[in-house]
Amino acid sequence: MAETQEQWYNRQAIEQLAQHIPFERDVACKSELIEMLRGLVIRHGREMDPELFGFEARNELVRLGLWNRIGQEGTQS
């Protein structure tokens, strides 16, 4: 399944947030970034191909308990 431009933009936003969060020092900012990431994953994660995510982003999504919301559109996880 080919990724649409919108899916690509959403995946890029999720990947960049996930990669940045571990390095954020400000606790309030880190909390806001996590909530932003959570919202993106909840809204768009099911329509994304998990194979397209990089290692660092995948690890952070797993750590935050969000990885199970990536992919599997129309199936039970």
C-alpha positions as CSV (number, residue, x, y, z in Angstrom):
1,M,0.0,0.0,0.0
2,A,1.5,3.3,-1.1
3,E,1.5,6.2,1.4
4,T,-0.5,9.3,0.5
5,Q,1.0,12.7,0.9
6,E,-1.1,13.4,3.9
7,Q,-0.1,10.1,5.5
8,W,3.6,10.9,4.8
9,Y,3.2,14.3,6.5
10,N,1.5,12.8,9.5
11,R,4.1,10.0,9.8
12,Q,6.9,12.6,9.5
13,A,5.3,14.7,12.3
14,I,5.0,11.6,14.6
15,E,8.5,10.4,13.8
16,Q,10.1,13.8,14.5
17,L,8.2,14.3,17.7
18,A,9.0,10.8,18.9
19,Q,12.7,11.3,18.1
20,H,12.8,14.7,19.9
21,I,11.0,13.9,23.1
22,P,13.8,11.9,24.8
23,F,16.1,14.9,24.4
24,E,13.7,17.6,25.7
25,R,14.9,18.9,29.1
26,D,12.0,21.1,30.0
27,V,9.4,19.0,31.8
28,A,6.4,21.2,30.8
29,C,7.4,21.2,27.2
30,K,8.1,17.5,27.2
31,S,4.6,16.9,28.5
32,E,3.1,19.1,25.8
33,L,5.1,17.2,23.1
34,I,3.9,13.8,24.4
35,E,0.3,15.0,24.3
36,M,0.7,16.3,20.8
37,L,2.3,13.0,19.8
38,R,-0.5,11.1,21.5
39,G,-3.2,13.1,19.6
40,L,-1.5,12.5,16.2
41,V,-1.2,8.8,16.9
42,I,-4.8,8.4,18.0
43,R,-6.1,10.4,15.0
44,H,-3.8,9.0,12.3
45,G,-1.9,6.0,13.6
46,R,-4.2,3.2,12.3
47,E,-3.8,4.2,8.7
48,M,0.0,4.1,8.8
49,D,2.3,1.3,7.8
50,P,4.5,0.4,10.9
51,E,7.3,-0.8,8.6
52,L,7.9,2.8,7.5
53,F,8.9,4.0,11.0
54,G,12.5,4.4,12.0
55,F,14.1,2.6,14.9
56,E,14.3,5.6,17.3
57,A,10.7,6.7,16.7
58,R,9.5,3.1,17.1
59,N,11.3,2.7,20.4
60,E,9.8,5.9,21.8
61,L,6.3,5.0,20.7
62,V,6.7,1.6,22.4
63,R,8.1,3.3,25.5
64,L,5.0,5.7,25.6
65,G,2.6,2.8,25.0
66,L,1.5,4.2,21.6
67,W,3.0,1.6,19.2
68,N,0.0,-0.7,19.3
69,R,-2.0,2.2,17.8
70,I,0.1,2.2,14.6
71,G,-1.2,0.2,11.6
72,Q,-3.8,-2.5,11.5
73,E,-6.6,-0.3,10.2
74,G,-9.8,-2.3,10.3
75,T,-8.3,-5.1,12.4
76,Q,-8.2,-5.9,16.1
77,S,-4.9,-5.6,17.9
